[in-house]
Amino acid sequence: MAGFERMRHKSPAEWLKSVRAFEAMSDKVLKRLYAECHLQTIERGETLVKAGDVPEALYIVTSGRLRTSRFATEPARAELGPGAVLAETAFFAREPHVTSITAVRASIVLKLEWESFKALAESAPEVWQGAISSLIRPREGKLPARPRVSADRARSLAICPAGSDPVPPDFADRLAHAIEQRAECQILSSEGLGQDLPGGIALDDPQVVHWLKEQESRFDVIILVTDAEPTPWTERAIAEADEICLIGTHDGGRLGTPVPLGPVEELAFEMRGADACRLALFHDPRRGVAISGTRRWLEYRPVRSHHHLRPNAAKDFERLARFMLGQSTGYFATASGVFGAAALGIFKAVQASGFEPDCFGGTGAGAAVAACLALGMDPDDVDQLVTEIMVDRRALRRKNWPLFSLYDQRALDRLILKHFPDTDLADMPVPYYAASANLSTGDSHIHSLGNLQVAVRANWPFPGLLPPFVDEEGQMLTDGSVITPPPLQPMHRLNAGPNVVAKAALAPFGKSPVRYRDLPAWQKKQAAFRLPWQPKPDEPGLPSFENLLAVLNDRAGDEEEWLGPLDMLLAAPIPSGTDVMAWREHSRLKDLSYQWALNELEKRAATGNLPLVAAIPSS
């Protein structure tokens, strides 16, 4: 239960201290304030505050979940859970609300009306003093330049059947066992509530409502198991849940028609939308462990994410539990050429610290690194694989006359087909995506479905090194490291973090060691190209063409603009003068980045600037 905050233990005074204007007040005054408050229940879909209205009350969320929405071309949204204070500044400044606030599930708020606050403030000057101080005192920390969705930790989880088969009998118990490692939970079903009795029970009965709320206050998490068909209990569970998990029993067939929606799924999509749902495929233990055929499920289910639960794989249930609790973590690697070794060394360091990512993403050579890690490979084994492809097999041994690229692509293509599985990205054992640059449209191309080999080949060589990969639709794809800022949106959609973003920090070239007029003539360069057995002149010169391309492609920009609040950037420094094509240095760069990352993590832990600590179970 490390890091899982239990809001239910807060006293009335502690709830009011969530308001900045009240945090310095004495308990005596806070008790008087609390006497002026009352609890208000907000039903799912009900709008508590409308944008443009002058606030007549201050609200503190005590249970449930609400969503704020801005009126703009592309509205920014955020979700608020227990402990959140709604429109505090607008309340004290008497300014109109800039957002609307709507309940996404049945919620309870502590309400303090303006007239009651003003009457108390006239008799207690320190109340006014705190309100004024909160308006003129700057908030601590820098606000993010671009707000994004923030997911609070789930308190209630709905388990629904997907397809035509019911939820496996022991599924809820296995999920509860995984959740118990982090939070106390209870399983509720219609059978346990007595709905199987003649006449059933009325879910809107005040005693039933009170009992359900009492269960939520006693436990960290409530698992709501729906019925196999739409019933009042099923509808109530879907409406109340923070997270909805659709459970399908997968037969392992790679080919076949798409799996149609079941009646409970249709109800979930109608009530909550696909973005509120996750799909978990329970694999038949009588079949092999190879994963295939996931596309058949995703055809009709545009869910937020999907997960595989393999036979005898307890880690898969633990991973699903972290996703549903809002405690999942991710690893995103971006690099070009041999500098992908930096992302590999950084991963080895964070793994040694106890961090096990739940999802992976990458661009450039980092896409290949992240794919191997998502497949379960050890970092040292990935290092050996890259060395075999690029050094032993000399994947880039043939240079081209630069019509389309510097090197011939055929050797690398054959080696990718040999060493990377011919699998659909939907069948990866853990969530994974890659992002390449689409030269045909000028946009990023997200590989979350489709062939893994295509995602790796489109990203591995940076622009100019090899020709762009041309897919079946004629789209020209190349290294996604050129995308600015790095495409982290799919990672943020999968999970709130913490996420580790790994890249290489390239040192500036410095001043030229040779004068411009002393650069060698093109004939001398061409002779060296045509007669490779002749010794190369050992004289200073400008950086290689490949290095110049790599530096031009490394355009991450200001990380404050694209990192999320729980994202952590680790940029391992590359030794000055290292060539981006020095594949024989891959192992050394991995080891150097590993040692650097270990030291960096220790420094950040000592200063308290290490979001990973919350994700490491031993903490």
ZAMARGU-4260 file (C-alpha; in steps of 0.2 Angstrom, whole numbers, plus 5000, padded with zeros to 4 digits):
<rodrens>
0) 5000/5000/5000 | 5015/5011/4998 | 5011/5028/4991 | 4992/5025/4991 | 4984/5040/5000
5) 4968/5037/5010 | 4958/5052/5010 | 4945/5044/5021 | 4955/5047/5037 | 4955/5066/5035
10) 4946/5076/5049 | 4934/5090/5044 | 4948/5102/5049 | 4960/5093/5037 | 4948/5094/5023
15) 4946/5113/5025 | 4965/5115/5026 | 4965/5109/5008 | 4960/5127/5004 | 4975/5138/5003
20) 4966/5152/5012 | 4962/5141/5027 | 4978/5132/5029 | 4985/5143/5042 | 4970/5145/5052
25) 4967/5138/5070 | 4957/5123/5073 | 4945/5133/5083 | 4941/5144/5068 | 4941/5129/5056
30) 4927/5121/5067 | 4917/5136/5065 | 4919/5136/5046 | 4915/5118/5045 | 4899/5121/5055
35) 4894/5133/5040 | 4897/5119/5027 | 4886/5105/5022 | 4888/5089/5011 | 4881/5089/4994
40) 4879/5073/4982 | 4882/5076/4964 | 4875/5062/4952 | 4885/5056/4937 | 4883/5068/4922
45) 4877/5083/4933 | 4885/5100/4931 | 4891/5107/4947 | 4898/5123/4941 | 4895/5132/4924
50) 4909/5142/4915 | 4904/5161/4916 | 4894/5160/4932 | 4900/5170/4947 | 4904/5157/4961
55) 4891/5156/4975 | 4900/5142/4984 | 4917/5134/4987 | 4918/5115/4985 | 4930/5102/4991
60) 4928/5085/4984 | 4927/5071/4997 | 4923/5056/4986 | 4920/5053/4968 | 4927/5061/4952
65) 4923/5077/4943 | 4930/5084/4926 | 4933/5101/4921 | 4932/5107/4904 | 4937/5124/4895
70) 4928/5132/4881 | 4941/5132/4867 | 4944/5125/4850 | 4953/5111/4858 | 4947/5110/4876
75) 4959/5105/4889 | 4952/5093/4902 | 4957/5088/4919 | 4950/5076/4932 | 4948/5080/4950
80) 4947/5067/4964 | 4945/5067/4983 | 4954/5082/4991 | 4953/5094/4976 | 4947/5112/4979
85) 4935/5118/4965 | 4938/5136/4959 | 4946/5143/4974 | 4953/5159/4967 | 4936/5163/4958
90) 4927/5161/4974 | 4937/5173/4984 | 4940/5185/4970 | 4922/5185/4965 | 4926/5182/4947
95) 4917/5171/4935 | 4922/5153/4933 | 4933/5149/4918 | 4928/5131/4917 | 4913/5120/4919
100) 4914/5106/4932 | 4904/5090/4929 | 4903/5074/4939 | 4909/5058/4929 | 4903/5047/4943
105) 4892/5050/4959 | 4902/5061/4970 | 4901/5070/4987 | 4907/5088/4989 | 4909/5099/5005
110) 4900/5115/5001 | 4903/5132/5009 | 4891/5145/5002 | 4897/5163/5000 | 4885/5171/5011
115) 4889/5159/5025 | 4908/5163/5023 | 4905/5181/5022 | 4895/5181/5038 | 4908/5171/5047
120) 4922/5182/5040 | 4914/5198/5048 | 4916/5191/5065 | 4933/5183/5062 | 4946/5195/5054
125) 4958/5181/5051 | 4947/5173/5039 | 4947/5188/5027 | 4966/5189/5030 | 4969/5171/5024
130) 4957/5174/5009 | 4967/5190/5004 | 4984/5182/5007 | 4979/5167/4995 | 4975/5179/4981
135) 4991/5189/4982 | 5003/5174/4987 | 5011/5166/4971 | 5008/5148/4970 | 5023/5137/4973
140) 5031/5129/4957 | 5029/5133/4939 | 5013/5129/4930 | 5015/5118/4915 | 5014/5127/4899
145) 5002/5115/4891 | 4989/5107/4903 | 4985/5089/4900 | 4973/5075/4908 | 4979/5070/4925
150) 4972/5054/4932 | 4968/5052/4950 | 4970/5035/4958 | 4955/5024/4955 | 4944/5020/4970
155) 4932/5009/4961 | 4935/4997/4946 | 4921/4988/4936 | 4924/4971/4928 | 4913/4967/4913
160) 4913/4953/4901 | 4919/4956/4883 | 4912/4945/4869 | 4900/4931/4872 | 4910/4922/4886
165) 4907/4927/4904 | 4921/4933/4915 | 4932/4918/4921 | 4927/4913/4938 | 4943/4916/4947
170) 4947/4932/4938 | 4941/4945/4951 | 4950/4935/4965 | 4967/4935/4955 | 4965/4954/4951
175) 4961/4957/4969 | 4976/4948/4975 | 4987/4959/4963 | 4979/4974/4970 | 4981/4969/4988
180) 5000/4972/4986 | 4996/4990/4985 | 4979/4994/4992 | 4966/4985/5002 | 4951/4980/4991
185) 4934/4972/4992 | 4924/4963/4978 | 4906/4967/4976 | 4894/4958/4965 | 4875/4957/4963
190) 4876/4940/4971 | 4884/4946/4986 | 4872/4960/4988 | 4857/4948/4987 | 4850/4952/4970
195) 4848/4934/4967 | 4835/4933/4981 | 4816/4933/4976 | 4812/4951/4972 | 4830/4957/4972
200) 4835/4973/4981 | 4832/4991/4976 | 4849/4999/4973 | 4842/5017/4975 | 4836/5012/4993
205) 4844/5024/5005 | 4851/5010/5016 | 4859/5002/5001 | 4866/5018/4995 | 4873/5021/5012
210) 4880/5004/5014 | 4889/5005/4997 | 4897/5022/5002 | 4902/5014/5018 | 4911/5001/5009
215) 4920/5013/4998 | 4926/5023/5014 | 4932/5007/5022 | 4943/5000/5008 | 4955/5008/4996
220) 4948/5000/4981 | 4931/4992/4977 | 4930/4979/4963 | 4912/4979/4955 | 4909/4963/4946
225) 4895/4966/4933 | 4882/4953/4928 | 4883/4944/4912 | 4868/4954/4905 | 4863/4972/4907
230) 4854/4973/4924 | 4851/4988/4937 | 4867/4982/4946 | 4877/4981/4930 | 4872/4999/4925
235) 4876/5005/4943 | 4893/4997/4943 | 4897/5005/4926 | 4891/5022/4931 | 4901/5022/4948
240) 4917/5015/4942 | 4933/5025/4940 | 4940/5012/4928 | 4931/4999/4917 | 4940/4983/4912
245) 4932/4973/4898 | 4938/4954/4901 | 4938/4943/4885 | 4943/4925/4884 | 4955/4924/4869
250) 4955/4907/4860 | 4972/4911/4852 | 4966/4911/4834 | 4976/4922/4823 | 4964/4923/4809
255) 4945/4924/4809 | 4931/4937/4810 | 4931/4951/4822 | 4924/4947/4839 | 4907/4956/4841
260) 4902/4966/4856 | 4893/4958/4870 | 4878/4967/4878 | 4887/4973/4893 | 4901/4980/4883
265) 4888/4990/4872 | 4880/4997/4888 | 4898/5002/4894 | 4902/5011/4878 | 4885/5019/4878
270) 4886/5026/4896 | 4905/5030/4897 | 4913/5029/4880 | 4927/5019/4874 | 4941/5030/4882
275) 4935/5025/4899 | 4937/5007/4895 | 4952/4995/4895 | 4952/4978/4887 | 4961/4963/4895
280) 4962/4947/4885 | 4963/4931/4896 | 4972/4918/4886 | 4967/4900/4886 | 4980/4890/4896
285) 4976/4875/4885 | 4984/4884/4871 | 5002/4890/4868 | 5009/4905/4876 | 5012/4914/4859
290) 5000/4929/4857 | 4991/4932/4841 | 4974/4938/4834 | 4972/4953/4845 | 4966/4963/4830
295) 4950/4953/4830 | 4945/4961/4847 | 4951/4978/4843 | 4941/4980/4827 | 4925/4985/4837
300) 4933/4991/4853 | 4943/5008/4851 | 4948/5006/4870 | 4960/5016/4879 | 4973/5002/4880
305) 4973/4983/4879 | 4982/4970/4890 | 4987/4952/4889 | 4985/4940/4903 | 4995/4924/4900
310) 4993/4908/4908 | 5003/4907/4924 | 5010/4925/4922 | 5006/4933/4939 | 5016/4949/4932
315) 5002/4952/4919 | 4989/4953/4933 | 5001/4964/4943 | 5003/4976/4928 | 4985/4977/4925
320) 4982/4981/4943 | 4994/4996/4942 | 4986/5002/4926 | 4968/5002/4934 | 4974/5010/4950
325) 4983/5024/4940 | 5000/5018/4946 | 5007/5012/4930 | 5024/5018/4923 | 5032/5020/4906
330) 5048/5020/4897 | 5051/5031/4881 | 5068/5030/4872 | 5073/5042/4858 | 5090/5042/4850
335) 5099/5040/4833 | 5112/5028/4827 | 5124/5021/4839 | 5117/5033/4852 | 5103/5021/4855
340) 5115/5013/4867 | 5112/5027/4879 | 5094/5023/4880 | 5099/5005/4884 | 5111/5010/4897
345) 5098/5021/4906 | 5085/5007/4906 | 5098/4996/4914 | 5101/5008/4928 | 5083/5012/4932
350) 5079/4993/4931 | 5093/4991/4944 | 5085/5004/4955 | 5069/4993/4956 | 5059/5001/4942
355) 5049/4990/4930 | 5040/4999/4916 | 5023/4994/4912 | 5023/5001/4894 | 5036/5006/4881
360) 5038/5019/4867 | 5052/5025/4856 | 5058/5034/4841 | 5073/5032/4830 | 5085/5018/4836
365) 5076/5020/4853 | 5061/5012/4844 | 5071/4996/4841 | 5078/4997/4859 | 5060/4999/4867
370) 5053/4985/4856 | 5066/4973/4862 | 5063/4978/4880 | 5044/4976/4878 | 5047/4958/4871
375) 5056/4954/4888 | 5074/4955/4882 | 5088/4959/4894 | 5097/4975/4891 | 5114/4966/4888
380) 5106/4954/4876 | 5099/4969/4866 | 5117/4975/4866 | 5123/4959/4859 | 5109/4959/4846
385) 5113/4976/4840 | 5132/4972/4839 | 5128/4957/4829 | 5117/4966/4816 | 5128/4982/4814
390) 5146/4975/4817 | 5147/4956/4814 | 5134/4956/4800 | 5139/4974/4794 | 5121/4979/4790
395) 5127/4996/4782 | 5142/4989/4773 | 5138/4996/4756 | 5139/5014/4752 | 5128/5022/4739
400) 5131/5036/4727 | 5120/5048/4736 | 5104/5048/4725 | 5092/5042/4739 | 5104/5039/4754
405) 5122/5036/4759 | 5120/5017/4762 | 5111/5003/4754 | 5096/4997/4764 | 5095/4978/4758
410) 5107/4971/4771 | 5099/4979/4786 | 5081/4974/4779 | 5086/4956/4779 | 5093/4957/4796
415) 5078/4965/4804 | 5067/4952/4796 | 5078/4938/4803 | 5080/4945/4821 | 5063/4954/4825
420) 5047/4943/4826 | 5034/4945/4812 | 5021/4950/4824 | 5007/4963/4825 | 5010/4977/4838
425) 4993/4973/4845 | 5001/4956/4850 | 5015/4963/4860 | 5015/4956/4878 | 5015/4973/4886
430) 5009/4990/4878 | 5021/4997/4865 | 5021/5010/4852 | 5034/5018/4840 | 5033/5035/4831
435) 5041/5038/4815 | 5041/5054/4804 | 5029/5054/4789 | 5038/5063/4775 | 5022/5061/4764
440) 5011/5071/4776 | 5023/5081/4787 | 5016/5073/4803 | 5021/5060/4815 | 5016/5042/4811
445) 5011/5032/4827 | 5014/5013/4826 | 5002/5005/4839 | 4995/4993/4827 | 5003/4985/4812
450) 5019/4975/4809 | 5033/4976/4822 | 5047/4974/4809 | 5040/4989/4799 | 5040/5000/4815
455) 5058/4996/4818 | 5064/4998/4800 | 5055/5014/4798 | 5064/5021/4813 | 5081/5013/4814
460) 5091/5024/4801 | 5090/5043/4803 | 5086/5053/4787 | 5099/5052/4774 | 5107/5037/4780
465) 5095/5025/4772 | 5081/5029/4760 | 5064/5031/4769 | 5053/5016/4771 | 5038/5016/4760
470) 5023/5007/4767 | 5009/4998/4758 | 4999/5015/4756 | 5014/5024/4749 | 5018/5034/4764
475) 5037/5038/4766 | 5042/5035/4784 | 5059/5039/4793 | 5067/5041/4810 | 5055/5049/4822
480) 5069/5057/4832 | 5067/5072/4820 | 5049/5075/4828 | 5049/5091/4839 | 5043/5089/4853
485) 5045/5070/4855 | 5028/5061/4853 | 5023/5057/4871 | 5005/5059/4869 | 5001/5040/4867
490) 5012/5037/4882 | 5001/5050/4892 | 4985/5042/4886 | 4991/5025/4892 | 4996/5031/4909
495) 4999/5046/4920 | 5017/5041/4925 | 5030/5042/4931 | 5037/5040/4914 | 5056/5039/4910
500) 5061/5048/4894 | 5079/5042/4889 | 5090/5051/4876 | 5108/5055/4872 | 5115/5072/4876
505) 5127/5076/4861 | 5141/5088/4865 | 5143/5103/4853 | 5157/5101/4840 | 5166/5116/4846
510) 5177/5127/4834 | 5184/5119/4818 | 5201/5112/4819 | 5204/5116/4801 | 5203/5132/4791
515) 5189/5132/4777 | 5202/5135/4763 | 5212/5120/4769 | 5198/5107/4767 | 5203/5093/4756
520) 5197/5093/4738 | 5183/5082/4732 | 5195/5072/4721 | 5205/5067/4736 | 5189/5061/4745
525) 5183/5052/4730 | 5200/5043/4728 | 5199/5037/4746 | 5181/5031/4743 | 5186/5021/4728
530) 5202/5014/4735 | 5197/5009/4753 | 5213/4999/4755 | 5224/5014/4755 | 5227/5022/4772
535) 5216/5037/4777 | 5225/5053/4780 | 5226/5056/4799 | 5223/5075/4798 | 5210/5085/4807
540) 5194/5089/4798 | 5175/5093/4800 | 5163/5081/4808 | 5158/5067/4797 | 5142/5069/4786
545) 5133/5056/4797 | 5137/5065/4813 | 5131/5081/4805 | 5115/5073/4800 | 5113/5065/4817
550) 5115/5082/4826 | 5102/5091/4814 | 5090/5077/4818 | 5092/5079/4837 | 5079/5093/4840
555) 5070/5089/4856 | 5068/5108/4861 | 5063/5114/4878 | 5058/5099/4888 | 5047/5110/4899
560) 5035/5111/4884 | 5032/5093/4882 | 5037/5083/4898 | 5022/5079/4909 | 5022/5083/4927
565) 5027/5065/4932 | 5039/5063/4917 | 5058/5062/4921 | 5071/5066/4907 | 5087/5057/4908
570) 5099/5063/4894 | 5116/5053/4895 | 5131/5063/4889 | 5140/5056/4874 | 5159/5057/4874
575) 5165/5071/4863 | 5170/5065/4846 | 5160/5049/4846 | 5154/5046/4829 | 5136/5041/4827
580) 5141/5026/4816 | 5154/5019/4828 | 5144/5003/4831 | 5159/4995/4839 | 5157/5007/4853
585) 5139/5002/4856 | 5144/4991/4872 | 5155/5005/4879 | 5142/5018/4877 | 5129/5007/4885
590) 5141/5004/4900 | 5145/5023/4901 | 5127/5028/4901 | 5123/5015/4914 | 5135/5022/4926
595) 5130/5040/4923 | 5112/5035/4925 | 5115/5027/4942 | 5124/5042/4948 | 5111/5054/4942
600) 5097/5043/4950 | 5106/5044/4967 | 5108/5063/4965 | 5090/5065/4962 | 5085/5054/4975
605) 5095/5064/4988 | 5087/5080/4983 | 5069/5073/4982 | 5068/5075/4964 | 5064/5057/4959
610) 5046/5053/4953 | 5052/5035/4951 | 5052/5033/4970 | 5033/5032/4971 | 5034/5018/4958
615) 5047/5007/4966 | 5038/4994/4978 | 5052/4994/4991 | 5050/5013/4994
</rodrens>
